[in-house]
Amino acid sequence: MQYNHDAQGYWKATLALLTKIMIIWFLVSFGAGILFADVLNNIKLGGYPLGFWFAHQGSMYIFIALIFYYAKKMGEIDREFDVHED
C-alpha cells in the first residue's frame, strides 16, 4: 500500500466522513423522530409505533452504530494518509 502525506486530502476525507455521519444523524434524530413520525407510526415494531420507537430507543442504537462506524473509517483514513498510531 502506498501512503499519501497530503494534508488537504486527509482533511477532505475526514470532512466527507463527518458529513455522511451528520446526515445520517439528522435523518434518524430529527427526521425519523419528528418529521416522518406520523408516516412511521403506521408501522408497528414490538407493539409500538415506529416513529415513537425511533424517537425514544432506535435513535440511540443508530448513534452507537455510528460511533463504531466512525472509529473504523477514521482508522482506515489515518492509515491511508500515514497518520495512524501504532
N, C-alpha and C positions, 0 to 999 in steps of 0.2 A: 504494500500500500504506500502510495506517495503522499507525503504530508504537505499541507498548504499553510504557509505562515501569513496569510492575508488577513489583516485586522478588519478591513471593510467587509470581506466575505464572511468572516466569523460573526460580525455584528449583524449582517443581513440575514444569515441563517438563524441566529438567535431571535431576532425580531419576527421572522417568519413563523418560527415555532410558537412564540408567545402570542402572535396574532391568531393563529389557529386555535390555541388553547382558550384564549379570551372569547373568541366567537362561540366555541362550544359552551363555555361557562355562561355566557349571556343567554344562549338559546335554552339551556337547561334551567337556569335560575329564573330569569325574567320571562322567557318565552313559555316554557312548559308550566311553570308555576303560576303565571299571571296572564300573559297574553293569550295563550292557547288553552287555558284551563277549561273553559266551557266546552270546547271541542273534545279535549282529552277526557273530560268527566263522563262522556258517553261510553267509555271503555272502563271495565272494572278489572282491578288487579287485587286478588286476595279479598274480594268483597268491598274494596274501597275504590272510589273514582280515581282514575289515573292522574288527573290534574292535581288532586289532593295529595296523592302518593308522591308525585314529583316534588310538590312544594314542601312536603314535610320529611320525606325519607329518601326518595330516589335521587334528589339532587346531591345529597351527601355521598352516596355511593359513586356517582359520576365524578364528584370533586376528588374523592380519594383515588379513583382510577386515573384522573388527570395528573395527580401528583406523581404517581408511579410512571405514567407515560412521559411526563416532562423530564423526570430524572433519567430515564432510559435514553430518550432522544438527545438530551443535553450531553450525556456521556458520549454518544456517537458523534455529535458535533465537535466536542472537545477533542476527541481522538482524530477526527478528520483534519482539524486545524492544529494539531500537535500542541494543545494547551492543557492536556489531561494530567491528572495527578496519578502517580503510580502507586 
